[in-house]
């Protein structure tokens, strides 16, 4: 399945869930647990909407290039001028 097909499928199932939550709400009444279910279902709907709006941006991106990091130790010369966080330069005294 393509990404578009998957999103459409999720949207249909979410619509079914929202209808079921509405029917359940009629039977269960306004309780704390029912409010949680309605809120969670609403959050799912909002999240899916955000995902659907970001998909075109994600589809246009180039694939991420993997960078290999060698296991060999770094050259110690890379750290010669670095300062230790909170201690300052090695040539000065710490406060």
Buried (B, 14 or more C-beta within 10 A) or exposed (E): EEEEEEBEEBBEEBEEBBEEBEEEBEEEEEEEEBEEBBEEBEEBBEEBEEEBEEBEEEEEEEEEEEEEEEEEEEEEEEEEEEEEEEEEEEEEEEE
